[in-house]
Amino acid sequence: MQVSLNTAVFLPQLERSKSQLACLLAVDAWPIDNIEVRGEFFAPATKVRELEQIAKLCQKNDWELYYSVPEELFLGDHFAPKLKQQLALAEKVGIKNLKYSFGHIDLLFSDAKLKQLHDLLANSPVNVTIENQPNANGKLSAITQDLAFDRTEKLPLGYTFDSGNWYWIDEDPTKAFLALRDQISVFHLKDIHAKQTVLLGKGDTDWQPMLKALKTDVPVFLEYGTADLDELAGQVELVNRLLEN
């Protein structure tokens, strides 16, 4: 297995309005397994066309395509209203996985809504994962309870573990990893110091033991801004070396 890239690695360029497609063309043929694009960086008018072009680039490189939806899946008494639309788009384009933040469920979430959600997920070839958030909904106690709810209700949802989000809610990422390791479907890797993302090895995250303890089929995505392609290449090489061993 090789490392994967979330387009957050191109954050400086994206903030200057460079497209995700243009950024990804710069890493054509790099030793990576998967790409995760971010919904917030698409222009609505050109989103589908750009996604189709990114999908072609992924096919060329034998990369799987993931999509980070900048929304919560659970919204109290209902789920994300555009989920059906997002699943249809993902299937059309060839996206393997949609990632949502979990959100929260309240007592008004009906059995009918639960069945509707279950049927949508179960009848789609697209995987859906939920991620721990850097807010009260992402506390270890909350996400543990939420994942238990998913299992009890047999919802076909995976779990994206974000190694950085724990810092913003003053929780220990290592403790969280050990508690949730067996439920992780996707791993978002970042190193944090003083609640800021830094290059791997420059922060406080004990990330190497986490990667060594992951199930071997869990993709590892870099998800933090890098200054340029040389810096990104160094981070890719660093993680690939660890994953190969």
BELRA-V18889 format. One record per backbone hydrogen bond with DSSP energy under -1.0 kcal/mol. CO is the residue of the C=O (numbers start at 1). NH is the residue of the N-H. If there is no record, write none. Layout:
<<CO & NH> <CO & NH>>
//
This chain:
<<3 & 33> <4 & 222> <5 & 36> <6 & 9> <7 & 10> <8 & 11> <9 & 226> <10 & 14> <11 & 15> <13 & 18> <14 & 17> <19 & 23> <20 & 24> <21 & 25> <24 & 27> <25 & 28> <27 & 30> <30 & 32> <33 & 64> <34 & 5> <35 & 66> <36 & 7> <37 & 68> <38 & 41> <39 & 42> <43 & 46> <43 & 47> <46 & 50> <47 & 51> <48 & 52> <49 & 53> <50 & 54> <51 & 55> <52 & 56> <53 & 57> <54 & 58> <55 & 59> <56 & 60> <57 & 61> <58 & 63> <64 & 35> <65 & 96> <66 & 37> <67 & 99> <68 & 39> <69 & 71> <71 & 101> <73 & 80> <74 & 104> <75 & 77> <76 & 106> <78 & 75> <80 & 83> <82 & 86> <83 & 87> <84 & 88> <85 & 89> <86 & 90> <87 & 91> <88 & 92> <89 & 93> <90 & 94> <90 & 95> <96 & 127> <97 & 67> <98 & 129> <99 & 69> <100 & 131> <101 & 73> <102 & 74> <104 & 76> <106 & 109> <110 & 114> <111 & 115> <112 & 116> <113 & 117> <114 & 118> <115 & 119> <116 & 120> <117 & 121> <118 & 122> <119 & 123> <121 & 124> <127 & 98> <128 & 158> <129 & 100> <130 & 160> <131 & 102> <133 & 135> <135 & 138> <136 & 139> <139 & 143> <140 & 144> <141 & 145> <142 & 146> <143 & 147> <144 & 148> <145 & 149> <146 & 150> <147 & 151> <148 & 152> <149 & 153> <150 & 155> <151 & 154> <155 & 157> <158 & 130> <159 & 185> <159 & 186> <160 & 132> <161 & 188> <164 & 167> <166 & 169> <166 & 171> <167 & 170> <172 & 176> <173 & 177> <174 & 178> <175 & 179> <176 & 180> <177 & 181> <180 & 183> <181 & 184> <186 & 161> <187 & 221> <188 & 163> <189 & 223> <191 & 198> <192 & 204> <193 & 196> <196 & 193> <199 & 202> <205 & 207> <207 & 211> <208 & 212> <209 & 213> <215 & 218> <219 & 187> <220 & 4> <221 & 189> <222 & 6> <228 & 232> <229 & 233> <230 & 234> <231 & 235> <232 & 236> <233 & 237> <234 & 238> <235 & 239> <236 & 240> <237 & 241> <238 & 242> <239 & 243> <240 & 244>>
//
